[in-house]
Every structure is written in structure tokens, then in C-alpha cells.
Amino acid sequence: MTWVAVLVASVACLLLKVAGWSVPARFLEGDRLRRTTVLLPVALLAGLVVVQTLGSGRHLLLDARSAGLAVAAVALLLRAPFLVVVVAAAATAAVLRVL
């Protein structure tokens, strides 16, 4: 059963890739699509961060990860370098987990 699911998913991925290659070039050159494709990865990453930070199954969970995210947001607002943002968030979460 597992191999059937793997094969079906593989064929579906191949068909999706072929469908992407089949799109006419004139459709991909529009300004609206170009603006959307620039912003789409940011939106997807933000959604992933929120779900992984605040979610626990089907429940909202506020714990050390949430505090780390808040510290990271403040550091970003203060225009701290990326490495400082990551270290500050990780240190905050680690300290709160120890406590």
C-alpha cells in the first residue's frame, strides 16, 4: 500500500511539472503574475512559521517558541542583523524552556 501511494504521488508530481512546462510564455510575462510570484514565497514562509510556532495539533499554543518569535520580531523592527535575530530568538526560547 505504501509503494502505491509513493508511485501515485510521483506520477502526480511529474504531471504537475509537465503542466508547468506547458504554460505559454506570454502568460508568464505579465506584470500581475510577476508581482505575485515575488511575494508568494514570503507569504508561504510566514504562514509556515506561524503554524509551526503557534500550533499544536488543532490547538493554539503559547510557549517558549512564541516568546522567541516575539523577540525576533522586535529585533527585526530594530533592524538588527539576521544572525542577531536568530540568536536572540533561540536564546529566549532556550532560557524559557529551562525555566
C-alpha positions in Angstrom: 0.0 0.0 0.0 2.8 2.4 0.8 4.5 1.8 -2.6 1.3 2.5 -4.4 1.0 5.9 -2.6 4.6 6.7 -3.4 4.1 5.8 -7.1 0.8 7.8 -7.3 2.5 10.9 -5.7 5.4 10.6 -8.0 3.2 10.5 -11.1 1.2 13.4 -9.8 4.4 15.5 -9.3 5.6 14.6 -12.8 2.2 15.7 -14.3 2.3 18.9 -12.3 5.8 19.7 -13.6 4.8 18.9 -17.2 1.7 21.2 -16.8 4.1 24.0 -15.6 6.3 23.5 -18.7 3.1 23.6 -20.9 2.2 27.2 -19.9 2.7 29.6 -22.7 5.5 32.2 -22.3 3.2 35.1 -22.9 1.2 34.2 -19.8 4.3 34.2 -17.6 5.5 37.6 -18.7 2.6 39.6 -17.3 3.2 42.3 -14.6 0.5 40.9 -12.2 1.9 37.4 -12.3 5.5 38.7 -11.8 4.4 40.7 -8.7 2.6 37.7 -7.3 5.5 35.3 -7.8 7.8 37.7 -6.0 5.5 37.9 -2.9 4.3 34.3 -2.8 7.4 32.7 -1.1 7.3 35.4 1.6 3.6 34.7 2.3 4.1 30.9 2.4 7.1 31.1 4.7 5.2 33.4 7.0 2.3 31.0 7.2 4.6 28.1 7.9 6.4 30.0 10.7 3.0 30.9 12.3 1.7 27.4 12.1 4.8 25.8 13.4 5.2 28.3 16.2 1.7 28.7 17.5 0.1 25.4 16.5 -0.1 22.2 18.4 -2.4 19.8 16.6 -5.7 21.7 16.4 -5.0 24.0 19.3 -3.3 27.3 19.8 -0.3 27.1 22.0 1.7 29.9 23.5 5.0 28.7 24.9 8.7 29.4 24.5 8.5 29.4 20.7 6.0 32.2 20.8 8.3 34.3 23.0 11.2 33.6 20.7 9.2 34.7 17.8 8.2 37.9 19.6 11.8 38.7 20.4 12.7 38.1 16.8 10.0 40.4 15.6 11.3 43.2 18.0 14.8 42.6 16.8 13.7 42.9 13.2 11.9 46.1 13.9 15.1 47.5 15.5 16.9 46.5 12.2 19.2 44.0 13.9 21.4 41.8 11.6 19.9 38.4 10.8 22.3 36.4 12.9 21.5 38.6 15.9 17.8 38.0 15.3 18.2 34.2 15.1 20.5 34.0 18.2 18.2 36.3 20.3 15.1 34.2 19.4 16.9 30.9 20.1 18.4 32.2 23.3 15.0 33.4 24.5 13.3 30.1 23.7 16.1 28.2 25.4 16.1 30.2 28.6 12.3 30.0 28.9 12.3 26.2 28.3 14.9 25.8 31.1 12.8 27.9 33.5 
